[in-house]
Amino acid sequence: MFLVGQPNATQTAKEAKQDRWEPAIQKFEKADRAEPPPKGANLFVGSSSIVRWPLDESFPGYKVINRGFGGSQVSDSLRYADRVILPYEPSVVVIYAGDNDVAAGVTPEKIAENVETLVEKVHAALPKTTIVFVAIKPSIKRWNLVDKVSAANKLVMRQANGKDYFEYLDIFKPMLDKEGHPRPELFAKDGLHLSPTGYDLWDELVEPYLTKSPAVASDAN
């Protein structure tokens, strides 16, 4: 018999799936206590494409912070925004997520809804921060899901229209060849993650949105 107030199996499984990121988040927090990162830096958050991004090599001369946790969805960045985004008070937040959402069957509408909620949450807390959403990439491995990827991207692009704090960065089209298929040289052998050439392309597209100098602490002399 199901008792009132007792979590059912579905709820417990959902909570367990969400809590699998807790060790990664705690690791970030431990690193921050040991060496507090600068305020006003460029913060990268999202899934494995962020985790694997060699940011220090890609953007020399920029203050960059990597807070990606591989396998995550947009909803995970939203859930942990109070811990992996807001405390850093970044000048720019670069978000890449959505790949895993589509693969898990999340609808384009729900993906866009989660992106909008995340963007507005960050903007409400950090009104001077620019938020850059990197479009969901057209991967070889998940090419069968390209229609859903395109639909989600279009919805997010519309959300960004007219908002000076929210930028939609189209990396989708530059990653396609003349026939409209993913360019093989941009991907690792698994057909999903980026190759060094793929990151070179993303570096070129993302750099114009970054800020060179971290904001000076308010209590600095």
N, C-alpha and C positions, 0 to 999 in steps of 0.2 A: 504494500500500500504506500502511495506517495504522500508524505507528510508536508504540510504547509511550512514553507521556509527552508525545506530541504532541497539542495540543488539537484536537478535531474542529470542524467548521464550526458545529455547534449551540452548543458551549461558547463559541466565540469570539464568536458573535453575542450570546449571553446576557451575556457579560462587557462587550461594547461597549455594550449597552443600559443596564447598570448604571452603567458609567463615564460615561455622558452627564451625570450629576449632579455629577461631580467639579468642574467649573468653578463651579457654584453654591455648593457646599460651601466651596471655596477662597475665594470671594468673602466668605462669612460670616466665615471665619477671618481674612481680611485686615481686615475692618471691626472685628472684635473686638480685633485687635492695635492698631489705630489709636485705638480708643475702647472699652476694656473695659466690657462691660455689667455692671450690678449683680447680685450674687448675691441669691437669694431673690425674684426677679421672677416675673411670670406669663409663661410661655413658650408660644407658639403654634407648632405644627409640623404639617406635612401638605402637602396638595395645593393646587391653585389657589384654592380657597375660602379658604384661609389667606392665600395670597399677596395676594389682592385685598382682604382685610379691612383697613379703615382703623383700625387698633387705637388709635392715639393719639387720634383723634377719637372713637372709640367708647367709650373708657375713660379719660377725663381723670381725673387724680389717681391712676392706677394705673401701676406700672412694668410695661411690656409689651415683649416681645421677639418679633419675627416671624421665624421660621425655616422658612417654607413654601417649597417649590419645586414649581412648577406641573407637573401631569402625573404626579406621583409616586404611588406606591402605598404601602400599609402596609409592605410588605417593604422599601421604600426608606428609610422612617423608621427601621425596625429596623436596616437595614444601616449607617446613618450615625448611629445614636443616640449613639455614643461621641464624635461630633463636633458634633452639632446639638442635643443634649439635655443629656447628663451634665455637660459643662464649665460650664454656667450655674448649676448647683445651684439650680434654680428651686423656689419654694414650690408652684407649680401648673404642671402641663403640660396644655395643651389640645390634643388631637389630633383632626384631621379628615382622614380618608382612607378610601378604600373605593370611591368613585365609579369611579375609573379601574380598580380591581381587577375590579369586576363587569363593566365594559365590555370588559375584556381577557379575560374568560372564567375568571377565578379563582373557584373555588367558594366558597360561603358558609362552608363548613367550614374552608377554607384561610385565608380572610380572618380568621375568628375565631381560628384557631390563631396567625396572625402577630400579631394584636392582643394575645393573651394572652402571647406570648413577649416582645413589646415592653414591655408593662406590667410583667411580672415582672423584666425586665432593669433597667428604670428603678427599680423598687421596691428591688431588691437593692442598687443603688448609692446610692439616695437614699431611704431608708426614711421620711423625714419629708415627702416630696413627695406632694401629691395629684395623681392622674392622672385627667383628665376626657376621656372619649371621646365626641365629638359624633357622634350617630347619622348614618348615611349618609342623605342627603336624598332625598326623592322628586321628582326633577326631571322636567320636562315632556319634555325631549329623550330621556331614558332610561326613560320610563314603561313601555316594553315589558319592562324588566328589574326591575320593582318587586317581583316575587315573590322574586327572589334577594336584592335589597336588604333586604327585610323579614326573610328568613331569616338573613342575616348579622347584622342588628341584634339579632334575638332571641337569637342565640347569644352575642353580646358582652354583652348585658344580663344573661344568666344568669351569665356569668363575673364580672360586677361584684357580684352578690348576695353579701352577707356580708363584703365587703372594704371596710374603712374608708378605704383609700388609693386606691380605684378607683371612679370614678363614671361611670355611663352617663347621658348627657344626651339625652333624647328630643326632638329637634327635628322628627322625622318627622311625628307627628300634628299638631302646630301648623301645619305647612306645607300641610295638606290642607283643602279646603273641605268644606261640608256633604255633598257628594256623594262625598267620599272621593278627590278628584282634586287635583293640585297647584294651589295658588293662583297664578294668573298674575302678580299684582302683586309677588310675591316673587322673580321671576326677570328676568334680563336678556333682551334680544331673542333670544339664542341658546337660550333655554329650558333652559340648563344651569347657568350661573353666577348668583349672587345679584344682585338689584337693590339699591339703597339701602334700600328698604323691607324686603327680605329680611334685610339686615344689621341693620336696626333690631330685627327680631324676634330674631335670634341674640344681639344685644347684651343684650337683656332677659333671655334665657334663660341666658346664660353668666355674666353679672355676679355673681350670688350665689355662684359658686364661686371667684371671684378674691380675692386677698389685697391689702389696701391698701398695706402697707409692706414693702419688701424687708427680708430678714433683715440684721442688723448683722454686718459682717465679724468673724470670730472674733478678729482681732488688733487690733480697734478699741479705743481707750481710752475 
